Amino acid sequence: MKSNIGEVLYHFTSRFHIPLILKDGFLRVTDSNLKEDDAMYKQVVWLTRSIDGKGNVPSSTTYGFDGPNKEEIRITLKKRNCYEPWVLWSKDNRMSTKRIKLISRGTMPHDWYVSENEISLTDEEVVRIENMVTGKVLIDVEAGIRTCRIEVADIMSNIKDERENTAIKEYFADRNLGLEEIVEFSL
């Protein structure tokens, strides 16, 4: 997709991850699906050309429940040459054809990109950060919205499932994010 600043890619995440991302000030590298071979294993930041993320976000079962909605928060980034199409990257990194088919079944792998490096959340990179469920815009560089504030308690307020509630509290605690904390972010 093009905006006034050129071609963009998207990183999707959940409302549970966004306060940690903003607190850190960058997108961390995560599992790259190359774990089939520890010698080749690399972590990446996942990106997509898909504006809505549908069919592009792997599901997560690491939380002990269905996992957070990783299509809820969309971070729009300026496309950089260092972001490599996943189809080429997976072949360059000798991922087996069987593994490629398994990972990409029912999805649109030609829309995927990866970065082997963390991505700093600066005004040189970020175009927009928004909640796709509520429509709330957290950051929009073109509109001059360069600061946002997230209250962790607000994120927790809508959780009804006790297992999910416990898992998210543990997730935040493991990452030193207090339930009463307010995360403020500025570009």
C-alpha positions in Angstrom: 0.0 0.0 0.0 1.1 3.6 -0.7 0.6 6.5 1.6 2.0 10.1 1.2 5.3 8.8 2.6 5.7 5.9 0.1 5.2 2.2 0.2 4.3 0.7 3.6 4.2 -2.7 5.4 2.2 -3.7 8.4 3.0 -5.5 11.7 0.1 -6.8 13.6 0.0 -7.5 17.3 -2.4 -7.8 20.2 -3.6 -5.2 22.7 -1.6 -7.2 25.3 1.6 -6.8 23.4 1.4 -3.2 22.4 2.2 -1.6 25.8 5.4 -3.7 26.0 6.3 -2.8 22.4 5.8 0.9 23.1 7.6 0.7 26.4 10.6 -1.0 24.7 10.4 1.4 21.7 11.0 -1.3 19.1 9.6 -4.4 17.5 11.5 -7.4 18.8 12.5 -10.3 16.7 10.5 -13.5 17.4 10.2 -17.1 16.1 10.9 -17.4 12.4 9.5 -20.9 11.8 13.0 -22.2 11.1 13.0 -24.1 14.4 13.0 -27.3 12.4 16.8 -27.0 12.4 18.6 -25.4 15.4 21.7 -24.7 13.3 19.7 -22.5 10.9 17.4 -20.9 13.4 17.0 -17.2 13.1 14.5 -14.8 14.7 12.7 -12.2 12.7 10.1 -9.4 12.9 7.1 -10.5 10.8 5.6 -7.9 8.4 2.9 -8.1 5.7 1.5 -6.2 2.8 -2.0 -7.2 3.8 -3.8 -4.1 5.1 -6.1 -6.1 7.4 -3.8 -8.9 8.3 -6.3 -11.6 7.5 -4.7 -14.9 6.7 -1.3 -13.5 7.6 -1.0 -13.8 11.4 0.0 -17.2 12.8 -2.2 -18.4 15.7 -0.7 -18.7 19.2 -1.4 -21.4 21.7 1.4 -20.5 24.1 -0.9 -18.7 26.5 -2.9 -21.7 27.7 -6.0 -20.4 25.9 -6.8 -19.5 22.2 -4.3 -16.7 22.5 -4.7 -12.9 22.0 -6.1 -11.4 18.8 -2.9 -10.7 16.9 -4.9 -8.8 14.3 -6.1 -6.2 16.8 -3.3 -3.6 16.6 -1.8 -2.6 13.3 1.5 -0.8 13.2 2.1 0.7 9.8 5.8 1.1 8.9 7.7 2.6 6.0 8.9 -0.2 3.7 12.7 -0.6 3.8 15.0 -2.5 1.4 16.2 -4.6 4.4 12.7 -6.1 4.8 12.9 -9.3 2.7 10.0 -11.1 1.2 9.4 -14.3 3.3 9.1 -16.5 0.2 12.7 -15.6 -0.9 14.0 -15.5 2.7 12.7 -19.0 3.5 14.4 -20.4 0.4 17.6 -18.5 1.0 17.6 -20.0 4.5 17.1 -23.5 3.2 13.7 -24.1 4.7 12.3 -27.4 3.4 9.6 -27.3 0.9 7.5 -29.4 3.2 7.9 -26.9 6.0 7.1 -23.9 3.7 3.9 -25.6 2.6 2.9 -26.4 6.2 3.5 -22.8 7.4 1.8 -21.2 4.4 -1.3 -23.4 4.1 -4.4 -21.3 3.9 -2.5 -18.1 4.0 -0.9 -15.6 1.6 2.9 -16.1 2.0 3.6 -13.8 -0.9 2.4 -10.9 1.3 4.8 -11.7 4.1 8.1 -9.9 4.8 10.7 -10.4 7.5 13.4 -8.3 9.1 16.2 -10.1 10.9 16.7 -7.0 13.0 14.6 -5.3 15.6 12.7 -2.3 14.2 12.9 0.9 16.1 9.7 2.8 16.6 10.9 6.2 15.4 9.3 8.8 13.2 11.8 7.6 10.6 10.0 4.2 10.6 6.4 4.5 12.0 3.6 5.9 10.0 0.6 4.9 12.1 -0.4 2.7 15.1 -4.1 1.9 15.5 -6.5 -0.5 17.1 -8.4 -2.3 14.3 -11.2 -3.4 16.7 -12.0 -0.1 18.3 -10.8 2.2 15.5 -8.7 4.2 18.0 -5.6 5.8 16.5 -2.6 5.8 18.9 0.0 7.3 16.5 -0.5 9.0 13.1 2.6 10.8 11.9 0.8 12.4 8.9 -2.0 13.7 11.1 0.5 15.0 13.7 -0.5 12.5 16.4 3.0 11.7 17.8 2.2 10.7 21.4 0.0 8.1 23.1 -0.8 6.8 26.5 -1.9 3.2 27.4 -3.2 2.2 30.8 -2.5 -1.5 31.5 -5.6 -1.7 33.8 -7.8 -0.7 30.8 -6.4 -3.6 28.8 -7.2 -6.0 31.6 -10.7 -4.7 32.3 -12.5 -6.6 29.5 -11.0 -10.0 30.3 -13.7 -12.4 31.5 -12.0 -15.8 31.2 -10.0 -16.6 34.4 -7.3 -18.6 32.6 -6.8 -15.8 30.1 -6.7 -13.3 33.0 -4.1 -15.3 34.9 -2.0 -15.9 31.8 -1.9 -12.2 30.8 -1.1 -11.1 34.4 1.8 -13.6 34.4 2.9 -12.4 30.9 3.0 -8.8 32.1 4.8 -9.8 35.4 7.4 -11.7 33.5 8.2 -8.6 31.5 8.1 -6.2 34.5 5.0 -4.4 33.5 2.8 -3.5 36.4 -1.0 -3.9 36.2 -1.4 -0.2 37.3 1.3 1.1 35.0 0.7 3.7 32.4 2.8 3.5 29.3 3.5 6.8 27.5 5.1 6.8 24.1 6.3 9.6 21.9 7.9 9.8 18.5 
